[in-house]
């Protein structure tokens, strides 16, 4: 009678290898970035921003994005994802609070400020083009991402009204 145990061990080992390879592949894969259709000054400013972005945000290394010409970028796994040229969130109004970090104003919905377990979706305020950054809860507080992104945003996206 053939021995089944070695076959099961090899099968289990093969399954474990496949799972490990799948996990590693997901870590290194491209991050899909929804990119708005932009033209003129909006496209130019967002392209300049993407070129000026740092290689690391919140101590996370930059990842490739899909499509390659997206007006966005990503860092880490789970990914911190930046989108340029977006609309202001519906929650933003004249009474919304604005957080200024290193000369860049940000809007963060109050519900996300209060819930420390939530991902943070922060959007620049007072810039000619809006930049939105999704920071997974794992990287809270989002201040490190704000600090890391400020130089590129200030050099690429014109301020039209200071955040107060």
C-alpha positions as CSV (number, residue, x, y, z in Angstrom):
1,X,0.0,0.0,0.0
2,X,1.5,3.4,-1.0
3,X,2.4,5.8,1.8
4,X,0.1,8.8,1.8
5,X,1.8,10.9,4.4
6,X,4.7,12.1,2.2
7,X,2.2,13.0,-0.5
8,X,0.1,15.1,1.9
9,X,3.2,16.8,3.2
10,X,4.3,17.7,-0.3
11,X,0.8,18.9,-1.1
12,X,0.6,20.9,2.1
13,X,4.1,22.4,1.3
14,X,3.0,23.2,-2.2
15,X,-0.1,25.0,-1.0
16,X,1.9,26.9,1.6
17,X,4.4,28.0,-1.2
18,X,1.5,29.1,-3.4
19,X,0.0,31.1,-0.6
20,X,3.3,32.7,0.2
21,X,3.9,33.5,-3.4
22,X,0.4,35.0,-3.7
23,X,1.0,37.1,-0.6
24,X,4.4,38.4,-1.9
25,X,2.9,39.1,-5.3
26,X,0.1,41.2,-3.7
27,X,2.7,43.2,-1.7
28,X,4.7,44.2,-4.8
29,X,1.9,44.7,-7.3
30,X,0.9,47.9,-8.8
31,X,-1.6,50.1,-6.9
32,X,-4.6,51.1,-9.0
33,X,-5.2,54.8,-8.9
34,X,-8.4,56.4,-10.1
35,X,-7.3,59.4,-12.0
36,X,-9.6,62.2,-13.1
37,X,-9.4,63.4,-16.7
38,X,-7.5,66.7,-16.5
39,X,-6.5,69.3,-19.1
40,X,-4.4,72.5,-19.2
41,X,-3.2,74.0,-16.0
42,X,-4.8,71.3,-13.9
43,X,-3.0,68.5,-15.8
44,X,0.3,70.4,-15.7
45,X,0.2,71.1,-12.0
46,X,-0.8,67.5,-11.1
47,X,1.9,66.1,-13.4
48,X,4.4,68.4,-11.7
49,X,3.2,67.2,-8.3
50,X,3.6,63.5,-9.2
51,X,7.1,64.2,-10.4
52,X,8.0,66.1,-7.2
53,X,6.6,63.5,-4.7
54,X,9.0,61.8,-2.3
55,X,10.1,58.2,-2.4
56,X,8.8,57.6,1.1
57,X,5.7,58.8,3.0
58,X,5.2,57.8,6.6
59,X,8.3,55.7,6.3
60,X,6.6,53.7,3.5
61,X,8.4,53.2,0.2
62,X,6.8,54.4,-3.0
63,X,5.0,51.8,-5.2
64,X,4.2,51.7,-8.8
65,X,0.7,52.8,-9.8
66,X,-1.6,51.7,-12.6
67,X,-2.1,53.4,-15.0
68,X,1.5,54.6,-15.1
69,X,0.4,58.1,-16.2
70,X,-2.1,58.5,-13.4
71,X,-2.2,61.8,-11.5
72,X,-1.5,60.0,-8.3
73,X,1.0,57.9,-6.3
74,X,1.1,55.2,-3.6
75,X,3.3,54.2,-0.7
76,X,3.4,51.1,1.5
77,X,1.1,48.1,2.0
78,X,-1.6,48.8,2.7
79,X,-1.1,51.7,0.4
80,X,-1.3,55.3,1.3
81,X,-2.8,56.7,-2.0
82,X,-2.6,60.2,-3.4
83,X,-5.0,61.6,-6.1
84,X,-4.5,65.0,-7.7
85,X,-7.2,67.0,-9.4
86,X,-10.1,65.7,-7.3
87,X,-13.2,67.6,-6.2
88,X,-13.7,68.8,-2.6
89,X,-15.6,66.3,-0.5
90,X,-19.3,67.0,0.1
91,X,-18.7,67.3,3.8
92,X,-16.5,70.4,3.3
93,X,-18.3,73.7,3.8
94,X,-17.7,77.2,5.2
95,X,-17.8,75.8,8.8
96,X,-15.4,72.9,8.2
97,X,-12.2,72.8,10.2
98,X,-8.9,73.1,8.4
99,X,-5.6,71.7,9.7
100,X,-2.4,73.4,8.6
101,X,0.8,71.3,8.5
102,X,4.0,72.7,7.1
103,X,2.2,75.4,5.2
104,X,-0.4,73.1,3.6
105,X,-4.1,73.2,4.7
106,X,-6.0,70.0,5.0
107,X,-9.6,69.1,5.5
108,X,-10.3,65.8,7.4
109,X,-13.9,64.9,8.1
110,X,-14.7,65.2,11.8
111,X,-15.9,61.6,12.0
112,X,-12.4,60.4,10.9
113,X,-10.7,62.7,13.4
114,X,-12.8,61.2,16.2
115,X,-12.5,57.5,15.1
116,X,-8.9,56.6,15.6
117,X,-9.5,53.2,14.0
118,X,-10.8,54.7,10.7
119,X,-8.8,55.3,7.5
120,X,-8.3,59.0,7.0
121,X,-9.3,60.7,3.7
122,X,-7.7,64.2,3.8
123,X,-8.0,66.8,1.1
124,X,-5.9,70.0,0.6
125,X,-7.7,73.2,1.1
126,X,-7.0,76.6,-0.6
127,X,-5.0,75.2,-3.5
128,X,-5.7,75.6,-7.3
129,X,-6.0,71.9,-7.6
130,X,-7.2,69.7,-4.8
131,X,-5.1,66.8,-3.6
132,X,-6.7,63.9,-1.7
133,X,-4.7,61.4,0.3
134,X,-6.1,58.2,1.7
135,X,-4.1,57.1,4.8
136,X,-5.0,53.6,6.2
137,X,-5.7,53.6,9.9
138,X,-2.5,51.6,10.4
139,X,-0.4,54.8,9.7
140,X,-2.3,57.1,12.1
141,X,-1.9,59.8,13.0
142,X,-1.8,61.2,9.4
143,X,0.5,64.1,10.4
144,X,3.6,62.3,9.2
145,X,2.1,61.9,5.7
146,X,1.1,65.6,5.8
147,X,4.7,66.6,6.7
148,X,6.2,64.3,4.0
149,X,3.9,65.6,1.2
150,X,4.0,69.3,2.1
151,X,7.2,70.3,0.1
152,X,5.9,68.7,-3.1
153,X,2.5,70.2,-2.8
154,X,3.8,73.7,-2.0
155,X,6.2,73.6,-4.9
156,X,3.6,72.2,-7.5
157,X,0.1,73.3,-6.5
158,X,-0.5,77.0,-6.3
159,X,-2.1,78.3,-3.1
160,X,-5.2,80.5,-3.9
161,X,-6.5,81.1,-0.4
162,X,-4.8,80.3,2.9
163,X,-6.5,77.9,5.2
164,X,-7.7,79.6,8.4
